[in-house]
């Protein structure tokens, strides 16, 4: 049971890491007060406003590639699924790996063909 608790904590940490990496925000940023946290910040804008929260530095390199929006949407959804408050609602790492492979195969191929 203890191993399960650690694994679920690791899933949460991985989810927060994904959200940090692709938004450029940290969970301790001043903007996160009261009930607003990094998880809710991202969750509240998906799917329609995903590009508003993506770290602008990521877009500098990819500004002409249309596929970046779809890729960011899928990656941030994984971050949300991993960082659910309740451990039993979190995505399993096997599914995370599978989804990341799918994203890589879909968007890497699409990006190379542009």
N, C-alpha and C positions, 0 to 999 in steps of 0.2 A: 504494500500500500504506500509506503514511504517513497518508493521509486516512482510511483504514479504521480504523486504530489509534485516531486521535482520535475518530472517530465512535463506536466501541465504548466508549471512555472516557467520552464524553458520555452514552451510554445508561446506563452504570453510575452516573454522577453523578446523572442524572435519577431513577433507581430509588432511590438513597439519599435524595435530596431528598423523594420521595413518602413513603418510610418515616418520615423525620424529621417531615414536615409532619403526617401523620395519627396518629403515635404520641406526638409531643411529646418524643421521645428524640433525643439526638445520638449520633453514632458514638463520641464520646469520653467518654460518660457513664461514671462509675465502675463501673456494673454490668457493663460489657463487659470481661471479663477472660478470659484463656486462649482457649478456642475460641468463646466467646460473643461475638457481634457483633450489630449492629443487624439485619443480614440474617437471621441464624439465630434471633434473638429473635422476629422476626415469623413466620418460616417455621415455627417449632416450635409456634405456637399456632393456625395456620390449619388448618381453617376453624372448628372448634368453639368456640374461645375468643376470637374476634376482638374482641369488645366489651371484653375484659379489658385489651387493649393500646391501644385507641383513646384519644387524648388526651381527658381528661375535659372540657376546655373546649369541645370540639366537641359533646359530648353535652348541655351546658347549654342550648344553643340548639335542639337537635333531640331533646330527651328524650322527646317524645310521638310521634315519627315512627318507625314500625316499619321503614321502608325504609332507614334509615341503616345497619343491620347489613349488609344485602346490598350496599349501595353501598361500604361500607368494605372488605368482603371482596374485591370485585372490584378496587378501587383498590390495596389492599395486595398482592394477587397480581401486579398489574402491577409494583409496586415490587420484589417478589421476583424476577420474571422479568427485570427490567432489571439487577438487581444480582448476578446469578450470578457466581461467581468466574471461571469460564472465559468469555472474551469470545465465543467461538462459541456458547455456550449462552444468550446474552442475547437478549431480545426485540428485534426490529427496530422502529425508531421509527415506520415506517409502520403497523405492527400496533398499536403503543401508541396512536397517534392514533385509529385506527379503534376500538379498545376504549374509549378515553375518550369518544368520540362516542356509542358504544352505551350506556355507563354514563350519560352525561348525558341522552340521550333516554329511557332507561328510568326512571331515578330522579328526574329533574326532573319529568317528567310525573306519576309516581306521587306525588311529594311535593306537587305543586300540587293534586292531586285529594283530598288528605286534609283 
